[in-house]
Amino acid sequence: MPKVKTRKSAAKRFRKTGTGKLKHGHTGARHLLTRKSKDRKRRLRTGTLISKAMSKRTKVMIGS
């Protein structure tokens, strides 16, 4: 069976944690930040785990 190539766009968006779960950054934190509250911008800075349903496909895409 041939090797599976890493999808670079997915590899840049998702990171694997130490326990093997996948983490991604929030959307909406790039521009138009003046209208967003401080609390909202602070929440956008932290990453979050992706759902179990999406993680299986995503692990194949990032090659881990």
Residue, then its C-alpha position, 0 to 999 in steps of 0.5 A: m500500500p502506498k504512503v499517505k501524504t500529509r495534507k499541509s493545510a490540515a497540518k497547519r490548522f490542527r495540533k496533536t496533544g500529548t494524550g493524542k487528542l486534536k486541538h484547533g484554534h478558534t475562528g474570528a480572531r484575525h480582524l475586526l477586533t474593535r467591535k468584539s468584547k475583551d472577554r470574547k477576544r480572550r476566549l478566542r485566544t485559547g484552543t479547543l479540542i475537536s469532536k471525536a467524530m472529526s478526529k479520526r478523519t483529521k488524524v489521517m489528514i495530518g499523518s499521525 
